[in-house]
Amino acid sequence: MFLNELMATIEKQTRETGKIIFVVDSDSALRQRLMSVLQNSSQDVKTFEKAENLLVQLDVTMPDCLIIGTKLSGMGAIDLMYQLKKQEVDIPAIVLSEEADISQAVSAMRAGAVDFINKPFTDQKLRVCVKRILEKAS
């Protein structure tokens, strides 16, 4: 019960701050799930199928947190992160991976990822990671 109350309080505080989260993943079902999970903890969640679509949106809106799946068509997650670095865009990122690949995790962290989560993951684990990022962004 305590954990549920704590999560509800965190979600309310986060909603009140008006944070923006961008999700990039080629899997439409996962994008929908993440939007559903994160809308409980953020006022604005935008999803993108491709990294290139996200890059276009950055000219309009700068998110407080970025969640990137590793299986993207077109530009990959690590390439996206290096592109953001090259453009001097500093967005805390969480990388979601389909496989427990240590070299991929190391590459993601070197590219600037704040966290690396293997699929399948729990909604609670994702919320905790996002919460930590959003608190630092405040």
C-alpha positions as CSV (number, residue, x, y, z in Angstrom):
1,M,0.0,0.0,0.0
2,F,2.8,2.4,0.9
3,L,4.5,2.0,-2.5
4,N,1.2,2.7,-4.3
5,E,0.7,5.9,-2.2
6,L,4.3,7.0,-2.9
7,M,3.9,6.4,-6.6
8,A,0.6,8.3,-6.7
9,T,2.3,11.3,-4.9
10,I,5.3,11.2,-7.3
11,E,3.0,11.1,-10.3
12,K,1.0,14.0,-9.0
13,Q,4.1,16.1,-8.4
14,T,5.5,15.3,-11.8
15,R,2.2,16.2,-13.5
16,E,2.2,19.5,-11.8
17,T,5.7,20.3,-13.1
18,G,4.6,19.9,-16.8
19,K,7.6,17.7,-17.9
20,I,7.8,16.4,-21.4
21,I,8.9,12.8,-22.3
22,F,9.7,11.6,-25.8
23,V,9.6,7.9,-26.7
24,V,11.2,6.5,-29.8
25,D,10.5,2.9,-30.7
26,S,9.6,1.1,-33.9
27,D,7.1,-1.2,-32.0
28,S,3.7,0.6,-32.0
29,A,2.4,-1.6,-29.2
30,L,5.3,-0.7,-27.0
31,R,4.9,3.0,-27.8
32,Q,1.3,2.8,-26.8
33,R,2.1,1.0,-23.6
34,L,4.8,3.5,-22.6
35,M,2.5,6.4,-23.4
36,S,-0.2,4.9,-21.2
37,V,2.3,4.2,-18.4
38,L,4.0,7.5,-18.5
39,Q,1.0,9.7,-19.0
40,N,0.3,8.8,-15.4
41,S,3.5,10.5,-14.4
42,S,3.9,13.3,-16.9
43,Q,1.7,15.9,-18.6
44,D,3.1,15.4,-22.0
45,V,4.3,12.2,-23.7
46,K,5.1,12.2,-27.4
47,T,5.9,9.0,-29.3
48,F,7.9,8.5,-32.5
49,E,8.4,5.5,-34.7
50,K,11.7,6.7,-36.1
51,A,14.7,8.7,-34.7
52,E,14.6,11.0,-37.7
53,N,11.0,12.1,-36.8
54,L,12.2,12.9,-33.3
55,L,15.0,15.1,-34.6
56,V,12.5,17.1,-36.6
57,Q,10.4,17.6,-33.5
58,L,13.4,18.9,-31.5
59,D,13.2,22.1,-33.5
60,V,9.8,22.7,-31.8
61,T,9.9,21.0,-28.4
62,M,12.8,20.0,-26.1
63,P,11.9,17.1,-23.9
64,D,13.0,16.6,-20.3
65,C,13.6,12.8,-20.8
66,L,14.1,10.6,-23.8
67,I,13.3,6.9,-24.0
68,I,14.8,5.0,-27.0
69,G,14.3,1.5,-28.1
70,T,17.4,-0.2,-29.7
71,K,15.4,-1.8,-32.5
72,L,14.7,1.2,-34.7
73,S,14.4,1.4,-38.5
74,G,16.6,4.0,-40.0
75,M,18.9,5.7,-37.6
76,G,19.6,3.5,-34.5
77,A,19.4,4.4,-30.9
78,I,23.2,4.8,-30.4
79,D,23.5,6.8,-33.6
80,L,20.7,9.1,-32.4
81,M,22.4,9.7,-29.2
82,Y,25.7,10.6,-30.9
83,Q,23.8,12.9,-33.3
84,L,22.2,14.7,-30.3
85,K,25.7,15.1,-28.8
86,K,27.0,16.4,-32.1
87,Q,24.2,19.0,-32.1
88,E,25.0,19.8,-28.4
89,V,21.5,18.7,-27.4
90,D,21.7,17.4,-23.8
91,I,18.6,15.2,-23.1
92,P,18.8,12.5,-20.4
93,A,18.1,9.2,-22.1
94,I,16.9,5.7,-21.1
95,V,17.7,3.0,-23.6
96,L,15.4,0.0,-23.8
97,S,17.0,-3.2,-25.2
98,E,15.6,-6.4,-26.4
99,E,18.6,-8.4,-25.4
100,A,21.0,-8.3,-22.5
101,D,24.0,-7.2,-24.5
102,I,26.8,-5.8,-22.3
103,S,28.6,-4.2,-25.3
104,Q,25.4,-2.5,-26.4
105,A,24.9,-1.2,-22.8
106,V,28.4,0.2,-22.7
107,S,27.9,1.8,-26.1
108,A,24.7,3.4,-24.9
109,M,26.3,4.7,-21.7
110,R,29.3,6.1,-23.7
111,A,26.8,7.9,-26.0
112,G,25.3,9.5,-23.0
113,A,22.5,7.2,-21.8
114,V,21.5,7.7,-18.1
115,D,20.1,4.2,-17.9
116,F,19.9,1.0,-19.9
117,I,16.9,-1.3,-19.3
118,N,16.4,-4.8,-20.7
119,K,13.0,-5.9,-22.1
120,P,10.8,-7.2,-20.7
121,F,10.7,-4.6,-17.9
122,T,8.1,-3.7,-15.3
123,D,6.2,-0.4,-15.6
124,Q,7.3,0.4,-12.0
125,K,11.0,0.1,-13.0
126,L,10.5,2.4,-15.9
127,R,8.6,4.9,-13.8
128,V,11.4,5.0,-11.2
129,C,14.0,5.6,-13.8
130,V,11.9,8.4,-15.4
131,K,11.2,9.9,-12.0
132,R,14.9,10.1,-11.2
133,I,15.6,11.9,-14.4
134,L,12.7,14.3,-14.1
135,E,13.7,15.2,-10.5
136,K,17.2,16.1,-11.8
137,A,15.7,18.2,-14.6
138,S,13.8,20.3,-12.0
